[in-house]
């Protein structure tokens, strides 16, 4: 299985620091959620120093349409 390293650039909408204390970690200037699984990581996760991480995305405001 090939390692899927953290990307060098953030994903569109990925959360930037400050990361949420205790639940998120800052890696390559973005926020990541550590996962219980260890490397090798499944395709949905990324590997960094033998651990698996999922990207954290900023919450978006719900769309508001006129007249509601």
N, C-alpha and C positions, 0 to 999 in steps of 0.2 A: 504494500500500500504506500502510495506517495504522500508525503507530508503536504498539507495545505497551509503555507505560512500566512501570517497576517499581511494584508495588503499594505503597500507603502503609502497609498493615498486613502483618505476616508471614503466610505460609501456615501452616496447622496442621502442626506438626512441623518447621517450618523451623529450621535451625540458627541459633543466636545466637552472637555473639562470646564468646570468642575464636575467630576463624576459623583454619583450618589455613594456616600460613605457606607461601607460594610458590604454593599451588594455589587458594586462595579469597580473595575480597576482601570487605570489609565495606562494604555500601551500605544505607542507611536502617535501621541497627541490626540487620541480618541478614547471613548469609553467602551469597555468590553465587559461582558458578564462571564465570570469563570464557570465552567461546567464540571460536573462530577466525573465525567469520563476523562481518562488519560489517553495520551497518544498511543497508537495511531487514532486520530479522530475521524469520525464519519464525515461525509461530504458536507453536511449542514453546518459543521463547526470548523474553526481554524486552529492551528497549532502554534504555540509559542513556548519554547523551553520545556517541551514535554507535557504541557497541559493543553486542554481544549478550551476554546472561548467562542462565544457568540457575540456579534456586534450589537450594541445598544443604539436604538434610534430615538431621536427627539420626538416627544409627543406633539402631534399636530392638533391644532384647534379644529373642532368639527366644522364642516362647511356651513355657512349661514346664507340662506337665500332671502331676498327681500320679501316682505309680506308674511313672515312666519313669526 
